[in-house]
Amino acid sequence: MFELLSPAGSMESLKAGIQNGADAIYLGGSSFGARAAATNFDNDELIEAVKYAKLRNVNIFVTVNTSIKETEIEELISYTDFLYKIGVDAIILSDIGIAEVLRKRYPNMELHASTQISAHSLNDVLELKQVGFDRVVIARELSIEEIKEICDNVDIDIEVFIHGAICVSYSGQCLMSSMLGDRSGNRGRCAQPCRQSYKLINKTTGKIINVNGNYLLSPKDLCSIENIEKILDTGVKSLKIEGRMKRPEYVAVVTSRYRKAIDNYINNKITTDKKTLKEDLEAIFNRKFTSGYLMSKNGSDIINLDKPNNVGVKVGEVLSFNPKKNKLKIKLSGKLSKGDGINLGGGNIGRIIKDGEIFDCGVAGDIVEIDFIKNIKPKTPVYKTSDKQLVDNANKSFKEGIENIKINLKCEIFIKVGYKVKFNLEDIEIFSDEIIEKANNKEAEIDKIIEKLSKTGGTPYNFVFNNIFVDKNAFIPVSVLNNLRRKAIEKYEEYRLDLSVKRIIYPYEDYSYLKGEKVFNGKITLKVHNNSQLDKILENPNISEFVKEIYTEDFTLLEKYYSKFKTLGINIIYSSLGVIRNEEYYVLEKYLSKINSDIFNKVQISTWGSKNFFKSKFGTKKFNIDTYFNIYNSYSLKFFEKYFDAEDITISQEINKFEIKNLLDKSKERNSNVDMIIYGHTRSMLTEYCAMGVLTKDCHKDRRCSECARSDYILKDNENREFRLFQDIFCRTEIRNHLTLDLRENIKEIFELGIDRVRLDFTYENSDMVYSILKECINFLKYQKIIKNSSAFKGHYVNSVN
């Protein structure tokens, strides 16, 4: 059966979701969740939340979906032990090393792979299932066709987002907030740079591109109410509403509207009022709506160029302003009520005046006046940004004492003169304290007995009697029936909340490394965007003492470069894409199969499904694990060495030198080399959205438009920081950081921390610059020739992320 999964950032929101039809709630505790700015739940509130939900047959999933630093692991294990003991149904994770630990520790709790883990293909999901996840929250970028292919070929739960905010970057693949400050999305503290304004500039001509809006990275909100049947037809298990930072009334409205549409689908009914349901969803909050990547939308269909926050619902247009009377005249195209909020400022609507009379509301077609102190130009559109009636009704749906959804419990009653009353509630047997006496002259009224026992108001239960036996001459005081009902409910709730048998914690064992021998792969490695960036090195090939491997994203002329560098004792290694979707694996195989398969004996990978793809198709034996797996701790190092045949592992760019030392001190027995990026324009975002695509309305993802092919583009923010744009072979966009990370002057210290190899990442540097930067590093190592760059951007090497 389908699951409607609602968000909760507070106890009120949790109740709002449950009382409006949520089957499960996801929430965060006070630590380790990817929405640190939400109110979240302390431990006492978590206990209360689990009890409230469990007694209403609703599951609780807790987000622990941040990357975990080495020094945090003991605290995290203590926290997840607590979650397990109080009855949390699942933990949502993004740190693969921690997932490996918890999978063994908690046999009776599900582990869900967060969207932060970045699963965007069937191959990814199959791999995540293999390593122990019970559910995968797949990337928001997938279409319903891709989702169906996944659901048809896996036997674990698949969860998809159906409503709410969208990240412009693939989740887990965004470092933009991190690189601009100390707030990382991977640590739950995203500063949302995507919601800021940018200019799109043709770097070739210097021309600013007019795209009729400034918010070039700010997505619309996802709304799936019109397509809910198509999504359900894919076979997904869970439909997820985004919004842990939203207010309780938002949770109530969104949950109830989707509950109705899902129930209609289950009951083979057609939802005839989708327009009304969507209007309610718009009224509670929207940044404009999109059906999103689910329905294969892109470009201008995804992004709201005009405004990064709540748009509201258009309800009219300004006709005039009377400065003497402070009255604004509006022609309405929708309903406007007293207490509503509008986009023109000035608080909520007070009086609504029609033809000199005061009303509580106006409807489409009415010309009304409202009290207003600000001059607004005629023809200015009026948007309703809050709907008082909608909010009031939503708040009523979860106020204290309300139980909108009753759970049917099977009951039996046996009343016999001379015996105690026996009352069975589900599998629980309760007896009265009193022995039943014989009535003097009145028969027992069975209907009234059942009526008294069934007074379960104020509880989430509805008693359904399957078996009734009552002596006709029995005398049953009302107090006996009331006590039986109370005791039965108490015992039932004790049983429901008793986890003493189910929740056994297996002692944690620090699993060890496999026995093996570390291969020396040089002290320096390079990664290039284009093979032509290596031309200068080929002219000056005296680098093999320090460089044994070079990674390339470019498979054009790969054999040629591979052969040339092989003669120098250097391996050219293919670096696979950061995202590979279902169909893209077939395309990739088609291109790569034309290349000598020996080249793929070792491959650098960034996606979960790449390992088995390259193993099965090209016989790959060893892998370099790229930085985009967000490796923060020693447990993740162990995981990739054990399960991914990792010869080299590139650690996260978000940990500082002290955290690197902690990680490496715990990993001294490793067989893999640990790489660290010390130079390059960091990939800030990887996005399906093509910013250049806003240039042309007919831009398609299956071909590069002519403008994109001819020119280079940058995004410039309000602080004049310039972010260079790249595209991969599938027209996917990389946004590179405005500053160049440069830790070359720290190489000696970095090696002293225990790093095995440093990496230089080249994006748009020409071959002369590539050679020059590499040569400076070699000269430092060989001749101790100091590299001085006092103004260099150090990334998080000194200051770690929060």
N, C-alpha and C positions, 0 to 999 in steps of 0.2 A: 504494500500500500504506500501511497505517496506521503511524504512528510513535508509540512509547512514549517519552516524554520525561521523564527523571528529573533530580532536582536534585543538585548536589554543592557542598558548602561546604568540602571538603577532598579531598586525593588519595585517601584511604581511601574516602570517599563515592563518588567517581567510579568507583573499581574495584568498589565494591559494586553500583552501578547497572549497570555494563557486564556484570559477571559474572552478574547476575541477569536480564538480558534487555533492557536499555534499548537503543533504537535511536539515541538521541541524549541528550546530557547538556547541561544549561544550568548555567552557573557564573558567578561574578564574579571579576574581577581585584581588585587592591588599590585601584582607583579607579573612581569613576563608576558603581557598581552600587547597586540599590535595596535591598540587604540589607547595609548597612555593618557590621552587628554579626556577620555570619557570618565564619568564619575566612578564607575567600576565598584566592585563589591569587596569589603573587607571580609575576614574569615567568618565572623559572626553572621554577617549578611549572607555569605555563601551557604552556611548551614541552613539558615532560614529559607533561602531560595530553593535549595535542593528539597527540603521538606515540603514546601508549598507546591512545587512542581510534581514531585513523586506521588503525592496524595491525589493528584489530578491526572495521573498517567501521562505526564509530560516529561520528556527527557531534558537533561541539562548537559550542555557541552561547554567546557571552559577553554578559552583561548590561552595557550601558552606558546604563541606563534611568533616569538622573536628569536633572533640569533643569540646564543648563550655564550658568555665569556667564561674562560676557564675558572676564574675565581667565584663564579656564581653557581657552579654545578651543585655543590652540597646544599645550598639554600634552595635551589630548584627542586632537588630530590625530596627535601623535607616538605616543600609546598605541594608537590604532586602526590606524596604519601597522604597528606591531609585531604586532598581532593578525592583520592581513591577511597579513603576511610569514610568520608561523609556521604558517599554514594553518587558522585558525579558519574554520568553515563559515558562520557568520552572526553578526551583531551585533544585539542586541535594544535598541531605542531608544525613547525617549519624547520627546525634544526634536526638534521638527519642523525647526527651522533647521539643526541638526547633521545630520539625516537628508538634507536637501537637499545638503549638502556631501559627505557620504560616498557618496551614490548616484552622484555623478559621478566620485569619486576611485577607487572600487574596483569595477571591472567584473565581477570574478569572485567576488564574495562577496554572499550574501543579506543583506538588511535586513529585520528583523522588527519590526513595530509592537508595542511592549510593551502589556500590559494597563494600564499607567500612562497610556497615550495615550487611554484611555477611549473605545473603540469599542463601541457598543451597538445598532447597527442595520445593515441592509443598506446604507443610504445612506452611513453612516460608512465601511464597508469599501470600497465602490466609490470613495469619495474618496481613501482611503489607498492603494488600488491605483493610482489615477491619478497620485498624486505619487511613486510609485516603490517602494512596499513590496512585498516578495515574499510576506510572510505577515503576518497580523493575529492577535494574541492577543485574542480578544473578551472582553468583560466577563463576569464570573462570574454576573451577574444574569440572563443570558439563558436562556430555556427551550429545550428540544430542538426545539420547533416553530419558534422564531425562528432557531435555529442551522441547521436544515434549509433554511429559506427563504434564508438567506445562502449556504449551500453550493451550493444549486441555481442560484444566480444570479451567482456569481463564479468566476473561473478562477485564483485565487491560493489558497495554503494557508490553512486556518483551523485555529487552535489553541485548544483549550479545556482548562480545569482540570478534572480528574476526582477529585482527592483532596487533602486537606490543609486548612490553615487558610483561612478566608474573611475578607476585609475587610468590615466592616459598611457602610462607605461605598463608593461607586463609586471604584475605583482611579484615582488622579490627581486626584480631586475632594475630597480630604481635607486640610484645613489645621488640624485640631484639635490634633495634637501640636505643630505649628508655632506656633499662637497661644498655647498654654499654656507654651511655652518656646522654645528655639532649635533643636529637633530636628524636622526636616521629613520627612514621608514622601516628598515629591518629591525629596529629596536622600538617601534611603536610610537615614534615621535616626529612623524613627517610634518614639516612646516608648510606643505602644500605649495611649492613654487609653481606648480602647474596652474594654480588659480590666479597667478599674477599676469600682468599684461606684457606683451612682447611685440616687437616689430619683426617682420620677415624681410630679409634683405638679400638681394642677389649679389653675392660676393664678387662675381665676375664683373658686374657693371657698377656696383655700389648703389643701385637703385632700391628704394624702399617699395615693397609690393603692397598695393592697396587691396586689402581683403575684406573691407567693410566690417571691421571689428578688431579689437586689440587682444582678446583673450584666446590666443592661438593654441593653447594647450589645455584649455578648461573644458572638460567633457560635459555634455548634457547628462541628465539622470536617466538611468535605465527604467523603462516601464514595459512590462510584458503582459499586461492584463488583456490586451487584444489578441495575443498569440499564445495564451496559456495552454490551449489544447495541443498546439503543435509541439510545445516543449514537453508536455506530459506524454505525448506519443513517442518520444525518443526512448522512454523507459528509465528516465532518471529516478532516483530514489527521493532526493531532497531538493526542495525549492527554497532558496535562501533570500531573505530580505536584508539588505544592507541598512545599517543605521544605529550602531551602538552609541553614537553621540547625539542621537535625535531624542526629542521629548516623548513622554509616554503617550500623548494623544496621537502623535505621528505613528507610533508602533500600533496603537489600537486601530486607527483608520486603515492603514496599509494591510495589516493582518486580516482584518474582517473582510475587506474587499477581495483579497485573493482567496480567503477561505471559501467565500461564496462561489467563486468561479471554479475552484478545484472540486468542491463538493458536487457542483452541477456536472462536471466531467465524470466523476466517479459514478453518479446516479443516472448517467446517460441523458442528462438534460442540457438544453442549449441555454447559455447565458445571454439573455436578450437585452440586458441593460448595461452592456459594457461601456457605452458612452457615458452613462451616469456614474458608473464605478470609476472610470478614468477621470472624470471631472472632480470627483472627491479626492482622488490621488493627487491631482494637480493642485487642488485647493489647500491640501495640508502641507505640501512642499514640492517644489520642482525647480530645476535649473533649465527648463525646457525638457521635454521628454524625447527619448529615442528608443526605438526597438533594438538598437545596439547591434553588436557583432552577431548576436544570436540569429538575427534576420539578415545577416551579411551586409549590414550598413557600414559606411566608412566616411572619412573626410568630413564634409560639412554636415552630414547626417549625424555625426558623433559629437562634434564640438559646438559649444555655444560661444560664438565669437563676441557676443554683446555684453555678457554679464556672468560673473562667476558664482553668484549666490541666488537665493530664491527669486524666481521670476513672478510667481503668482498666476492668477487667472484674469484675463482681460474681461472687464465688466462694463466698459464704456469709454466715452471720449469727452474731454472738456469742451464746453461750448463757450463759456465766458467766465470772467471773474469780476465781482462787484466790490471794489475796494472800500466804498462807503459803508456797505452792510457786512463786509467780510463774508461774502457768500460765493461759493463756487458752483457753477451750473454745469451739470453733467447729463449727457444723453446715455442712458444705460443700454447695454447689449446683453447684460446678464443680471443676476440677482445681487443686490447690495443691501446689507442689513445693518441696523444699529449695532455697534460693537465690533464690526469688521475693521480690519486694517487695510490701508491702501498704499500704493507705492509712492505717493506724492508727499509723504511726511505729515507731521502734525498729529500723530497718535491715531487712536481708533475713531471710527465714525460715531458722532453723537446723534443729533437730530437729522432726519431725512424729511425734507419739505417738498411736497407736491401741491402745486396750485395754492400755496399759502397755508396748507394744512400739514400737520406733523404726523408722520407715519414711522413704523418700526422698520419698514423695508421698502425697496423699490424693485421692479422687475424689468426685464428686457422691453424696450420701447418707451419706458417712462423718461420724462425729463424731470430731474430732481435738483434740489439745491442742498448743499451741506455747509455747515459753518467752517470757515477756512480763513487763515490770516495771511496766506502767501499767494502772490500773483502767479498763476499758471497760464501758460499760453494756450489759446484755442487749438483744438485738434490733438492736444497731448493725450496719448492713450492712458486710461486708468486701469490699473491692475489691482485686484484684490489679493493681498498678501497673507491675510489670515481670515478665516471664516468662523465667526463666533459660534454659530449654531452647530457647525460640524465639530468644533473643538469641545463645546459643552456636551454634546451627545457622546463624543468619544470618552470624555472624562467620567460620564455617568456609567459607562460600560464596565469600569473596573474599580469603582469606588468601594470602600470598605463594606464587607458583608454581601457583595454581589457575587453570585455564582451562576454565570450564564450557561455553563456546560455541565450537565449532571452525568455522573458515571453510574450505570446500572449495576447494582449488586444483587446477586441471587440470595433469597432468604427462605427459611423454613421456620414454622412455629408449631410447637407441640404443647398444648395446655390440657392437663389431665388432673382431675380432682384427686387430692391426696399426694400430689407430687410437685416438685418445683417446675416452673415453666422452662422449657428448653427452646432456645432461639439460635438458629444456625445462620451465620452471615458469611457467605462464601464458604471457606473451609474452617471457620472459627465457630466453636460451640460455646454458648453462654447459658448459664442457669440463673434463675431468679434466686434471691435470698430467701424468699418466702415460699411456703408450701400452699398450694391453691386449695381454698375451701369451697364447700358446696354453697350455691346461692339458695336463698330461702324460697323465692317464688318467681324468679325471673330468669329467662333463658339468656345465655351469652349471645351477644350480637357480634357476629364474626366481622361484618363490614366495619363496625366502629373500632374493633380491636386492631384491624389492619390499618385503619385510618390513623389511629393514635401512634402505632409503631412507625408509620411512614412519614411522620412529621420531621423531615430531615432538613428543613429550612436552615440556611446559614452554613450548611455543609455542602461539599461537592457531590453528594451521593443521592441516588434514587433507589429505593428498595423495591425489588421485584420478587413477589412471593410465588414460589414454585410448588410448595407443599404446605398445606394448612390442616392441622388437626386441633379441634377445640371441643371439649366436653360441653354439651348443651347446658348442663346445670352448674358450670364452673362460675365462680365469682372472681373477677380479675380487677383489682384496683388500678386506676389510671397510673398511680405512682409506680407500680410494678412494671408497667409497659414502658414508661419513660426511663426508668433505670436500666431496663434491658436494652433499649435503643442506645442510651448513652454508653453503657459498658461495651456493647457490641462494636460501636464506632471506635471507641478507645482501643479495644483489642485489635480491631482490623488495622488501624493506623500504626499501632506498635509493630504489627506483623509486616506491614508495607515498608516501614522504615528500619527494620532489623537487617543489618548487613553482616552480622557476626560470622555467618557461615560462608557467605559469598565473597567477602573481601579479604583474601589472604595475600599478604605481601611476601614475595620471594626475596630473600636477601640479595642485595646488589653485588654482583661479581664483576670486577674490572677485567673484562676480557682482554686477552693479551694479543700482541702482534703475531702474525705467522712467522715462522722461521724462514729466513732468506738472507740475501746479501744485497746491499745497496749498490746500485750502478752509478758510477761517476759520470754525470752528464754535463760537466763543465761548470764554471763558476758564473758564467753569464749566458743568458739566452735572449733572443730577440723574438718579437712577434710583429709581423708586417701586415698591412692592409692589402698592398699590391706587391706582386713579385718584383716589379721593376724597381722598387725601393732598395733591392739588394744589388743592383748593378755595380755600384761603386765598390762594394765589398769584393765582388768578383775581380775587379781590377787591382785590388790590394788584398790578396787572400791570406795574409799572415795573421790570422786570428784564431786558428784552431787550437792553440794551447789553452785558450780560455772559453771558446765557444764550441760546443759539440752538437748543439741542436738549434734550429731556427724554426719558428712556427709561422705559418702563413695561412691567411684566410682565403687566398686567391688560388683557385685550382686551374686557372688558365695558364698554359705553358708550364704546368707543375712538373712534368717529367723532365723538361729541359733544365729547369733550375735544380731539381733533385739530382740529376746526373752530374751537373757541374760542381755542386757543393760536395757530392759524394767523393769526388776525386780529391777534395781538400780535407777529407776526414770529418765532414760536418753533415748531419742528417737534416734534410728539410722535412718537416712534419706538418701535415694538414691540420688546420684548426677549424673544427666544424662550427656550424652556425649556432647562435645563441637561442634561437627558437626554430624547431622543425615540426611542422604540423603533419597530420595524417598523410595527405596526398604529397606533401613536399618530400617525404622519404623516397617515394617512387621517382620523383624528379631528380633528387640528389643521386640516387643509385644509377640512374640513366647516364648522368654526366660523369660520375666518378668511375663507373665500370669501364670507361674508355681509357683509363689510366692504369699503368702497371701496378698491380695489386701489392707488390712488394713495398711500395711507398706507404701503404697503410698498415704496415706491421705495428706502427705506433701512431695514435691519433690523439689530438687534444679535443676534449669534449666539454660542452656546457649544458647539456640536457640529459635528463634521466634515461630517456629511451635510446640515446646514441650508443651506449656500450653494446647492447645486444645487436643493434643494427650493424655496426662495424664488425663485430665478431662473426655474425652469421653471414654477412654479405661479402666481406673482404678479408676474413681470417685474422683480424686485428688481435694482437696478443697483449699489448701494453697500452696504457692510457696516461695522458697528462690531464689532470682534473683542473679545469680553469677556475678563475677567481669567482665566477658568477654563481657557484654553489654556496657562496657565503660561509666559508669555513672559519669558525671562530675558536674552536676548541679541539682538544686532543681526541675526543671521542669521534668527531667527524673525520679526523685524519685516519683513525683506526678503521672506521667504516669503509672509507674509499679504498684503503689498502687491502682490506679483507674481501670486499664484494665487487670492487671495480678494477682489480688488477692494476692499481695505480702505481706507476713508477715515479711520477712526479705529481705534486699537489700544490696548487697555487692558493695561498691563503687569502682571506678577505682583505680588502683595502680599508676596512673600517676599524681595525684594532691598532692600538699604539705599541710602542716598543716594549713596554713593561708587560702588556698582555701577550705579545708575541713570545717573550721570554717564558712566561708562565705556561703557555701552550707547548713550547718546544721542550721545556724542562720535564713536562709530563709525557713526552713522546720520544725519549732518548733511544728507545729500542726499535724505533721505526726502521723499515726497510726502504721506504720511499724518500725521495728528495723533497724538501719543502722549498718552494719557489716564492719569491716576493717581488711584486712590481715596484720598481723604483723610479721609473720614468714613463711619462705618457700623458695624453689627454684622456682622462678617465671617462669611460662610457657612463654618462649620467642617467640616460634612459634608453630603453629598447621598447619601441612602440609600434603597434600595427598601424597607427594613425600616421598618415603622411602629411606633414605640414605644408610641403610643396604642392600637395594635391588640391589645396584651397585655391590655387591659381586657376584651375580649370574644373568646371562642374562635371565634365565627363571623364575625369581621371578614374582609371580602373586598376585594380591590384594585379591584373594579369599582364600588364605592360607598363613600362615607364613612359610617362608623357614626354613630349619633345622638350618642354622647358626644363624638366628635371635632368634630362640627358645632356643638355647643352651647358648648364650652369651649376655652380656651387651655391649653396644657400646657408645663411646663418640666422639664428634668432638672437635679437638684442633686447635685453630687459631694461627696466627704468634706471638701472645703475650703469648702463652702457656696457654690460658684460655680454660678450659674444659667444654663442654656443653653435659650433659647427654641426651641420647635418650630414649624415651618410645614409646610404641605402644599400641593403643586401640584394641578393639575386631575386628575392621574392618581394621586392619593393617595401621591405620593412625598414623603419627608420631608426638609426642610432643618433642620439644627441650627445655630443661630447662636451666635457667640461671646458669652461672658458680659460682656466689656468692650466699650465702644464705642471703636473706632479714631477718634482725633481729631487730625488734623495741621493744622487750620485756622490755628493760629498760626505754622505753618511755610510758609505759602503763598508768601511772597516768595522764600524760599530754594529752594522746589520749582520755581518758574518759572525761577530762575537756573540750575538744573541743566539746563534745556532742555526740561522738560515743557511741552506745548502747552496742556493743559487739565486741570483738576482735577475730580474727581467726588465727589458726595455721594450715598451709598447709604442709602435710607430703607426700613425694614422695618415696624416697628410704631409709629413716631412718628405722631402725629396731624397734621392739616394746619397747625395753629398752630405746632407745633414745627418742621415742615418749613420753613415760611416764615421763622421766626425764625432758624434755623441758616443758611439761604441768605442772608438779609438781612445777617447778621453778616459773611459772606464778601464780599458786594458792598460793604459799607461799608469793609471793610479795603482792598479794591482801589481803591475810588473816593476814600476820604477818609483812608486809612492809619490807620483806627481799629483799634487793636490788639485782638486776641482773646487773652485770657489764660485758660489752663487748665493750671495747673502740674502737676496730677495726671493729665493726659490720658494715655491708653494710646496709645503711638506705634507699636505693631506692630513691624515689622522695619525701620522707617525708619532707626533708629540702629544696632540690633544685627541683623545679617543672620542667616539660618539657617545651621546647620552643613552 
